[in-house]
Amino acid sequence: MLIRQINLIHPFDASDNIYFLIVGVQQKNESGQFIFPKQVLIDKNIFSVNNIGGKLSFRVYPPWSKPISKTSITIVIMADLILC
């Protein structure tokens, strides 16, 4: 594994001791959580592998939102895959 440089922004890596990523969302009277298993984030190239690739950020859109971005893509992951 490569040593990460201090004070540099980098994506989470497949080797990091993380099992789930939980993103809380809230808008007015609506709230919820997205729960992403580590393997899904690796498969979608959000986590890096061997400190190569990965993303520094990504967007999530709860069901009640209406994204205005023309490049928005909705990916639905079934609850039985998320909640082990």
DAQUIMO-V549964 format. One record per pair of residues at least 24 apart in sequence whose ideal C-beta (glycine too) atoms are under 6 Angstrom apart, sorted by the first residue. I is the first residue (numbers start at 1). J is the second residue. D is the distance in whole Angstrom. If there is no record, write none. Layout:
i = {I	I}
j = {J	J}
d = {D	D}
This chain:
i = {2	9	11	11	11	11	12	13	13	14	14	14	23	25	30	32	34	35}
j = {51	56	48	54	55	56	47	48	51	42	47	49	60	62	64	62	60	82}
d = {5	6	5	3	6	6	5	5	5	5	5	5	6	5	5	6	5	5}
